[in-house]
Amino acid sequence: MDDPLLLARVQFALTAGSHFLFVALTLGLATLVALTQTIATLSGSAVAERMTRFWGQLYVINYAVGIVTGLVMEFQFGLNWSGMSRVVGEVFGAPLAMETVVAFFVESTFLGLWIFGWDRLNRWVHLALIWVVAATAYFSAYFILVANGFLQRPVGYRMQDGVARLTDVGALLTNPTALLAFGHVVFGGLLTAGFFMAAVSGYHLFRRTAEADLFRRSMRTGLVAVVLSVFPVAMFGGTQFRYVQPTKHPGTDEAAAQVAQFQARFGPGDYTPPGLASVGEIAMVSAWMLMSLVALVALVKLPFGRWLERGRVFHVLVMAALPLPYVAVISGWVFREVGRQPWMVYGVLTTEDALSDVPAGAVTASFVVFTAVFAVLVAVNVWLLARYARRGPEAVRLGALEAPEPERPVLTPSL
Amino acid sequence: MQTVALLVLAVFTAGYLVLAGADIGVGMLLPVLGRDARQRRLVIASFAPLFLADEVWLVATAGVVAGAFPGLEHALLSGLHPVFVALLVGWIVRDMGLWLRGRVDAARWRAVCDGAVVAGSWVLALAWGAVLGTVLVGGGHVEDGVNVGTVLGLPLALVFAVHGAGFARLRLAGGLVERARRVPGRYWVSALVLVAVMVAAGWRLPWSQVAASPEALGLTAVLCAVMLPLLVGAQALVWWTFRGRAESPGYL
């Protein structure tokens, strides 16, 4: 526990990792909830309305973890990685500023309105709100990936007295490592939400709970999302390999040439990433292959609604498949981020130089505190997601009217 | 351009302190304002529909600092490392208490969550007091870390509590208003005090030294200035929708 660099890295990995696991579902589920609410609003269907509230409730539980871990991430750059804001601060900060002002501010404001304004707003206004929330969530993902794309493949800047100056914002915003990663994450989110919806629906259909109609429709929505996104996610992922750092795949000629170049420019050192990066790559691709098999079965079954409701082996299959998108999401993150090491900004700033010069004790203390808080947070919310998923639409409080209680006289204390 | 960026930053920071400051204050006074579970739920309903819309002002503040004044980000955050860790932990604990309190229907669960709201709100208010005090005393030397202002600023937390009481007077209904009136507080007075302290602290910071290059600064400043009317419009829609007093418990 005396290596501040390792502690700061593990802390960031835990924050970003738990953030990304929940955000992947948020992104996809927002879209599916918006679509369901659109059907409910257009058709006036009671089942679609209850579906919106049930999946909306799970979306909100999930969102709370994403928002809280996201807040810590935003501040962690300044807390533990001040070398980064010192050297590349203005280039990295520009997309972060855009994210907060163009995307997150509107997203969170309108989400509050959507949650609490259920019975107060015109239903078309209420429908518009969830679409704005879904759209701004995608804007958010785009700007964050612009910032991350700069770390992977720095563009649009010029070094001046050891500080990166933003020279070409267009290049920064159209960085292929940002655009392709955005496509990858969009479909990854839909894939996660599709598997999530299918697994929860599979549970209820398997148990033959009272909500067969609602969960047959949900199963179909989830499986359509899975089928539509399983190939685009791989396409966007695969295309990125053209822009991937050579050192991400140690042992190749390109990697050796790049390492030789780094050694000539920055002096001797180890410029190959830890082996964990390749483990991430293998795990991600394996999880995807399994998911594409499930998608194939789903494609065969989708036209037959009755079969979706009754096929119990398939229900078990989709429940068992729930961890797959999460394995892919987290191992893909490991491949991308660990594969960039030892660089914070590839070929510009090492992770070691990016570390703040705060005392090791302070880094250790913040590591222990945040890890403990996040462990409780993730555990409680996963438990709640499972609990609310299991209980079904009857237990939903989102959008349920609460009658004003008759006022009881307030006792005034006599001191 | 730097002036535009500073004005935008001042608007975002003031928005946070005034709007979210009231939520923090009500959280601090939760045991005073609400004596049983039903009353506490009503007290929380006074700001629950607004708290998401209120805390985004701080996220936007941090975004503008990162884009326009990146030098300040590491000076302030690394310099005051322990204070900001406390601030973030207080914020998380408060928010989780709010999000989770209605999720399980059990008295002990709600008691733990309400405890988290109260403790988190106090830590948050004390941390803001410490940050503002440090900047007021330290001025251009905030990267040197804690100073005497860190401790002297702690009583500023009480301004948040008073601000929350002023807000509760406007938002609560029935007998709970009477209880809120026992705490001296006027919403607009405490709002002015918070903004005045912020402006005084901001005045002491060496903005030119921490600013980004003119191109990057201009980009963030223009973008924010263009977005600001839209953001205020979105917020106004929230205020309009949830105007009036909280007479029934809400989603949280």
Interface residues (C-beta under 8 A of the other chain):
Chain A: I61 A64 I67 V68 L71 V72 E74 F75 F77 G78 L79 S82 G83 S85 R86 G89 E90 V91 F92 G93 A94 L96 A97 M98 E99 T100 V101 V102 F104 F105 V106 S108 T109 F110 L111 G112 L113 I115 F116 G117 R120 L121 R165 L166 T167 V169 S356 D357 V358 A362 A365 S366 V369 F370 V373 L377 V380 L384 Y388 R397 L398 E402 A403 P404 E405 E407 R408 P409 V410 L411 T412
Chain B: R35 R38 Q39 A48 P49 L50 F51 L52 A53 E55 V56 V59 A60 A62 G63 V64 V65 A66 G67 A68 P70 G71 E73 H74 L76 L77 S78 H81 P82 F84 V85 L88 V89 W91 I92 V93 D95 M96 W99 L100 G102 R103 V104 G174 G175 L176 E178 R179 A212 S213 E215 A216 L217 L219 T220 L223 C224 M227 L230 L231 A234 Q235 L237 V238 T241 F242 E247 S248 P249 G250 Y251
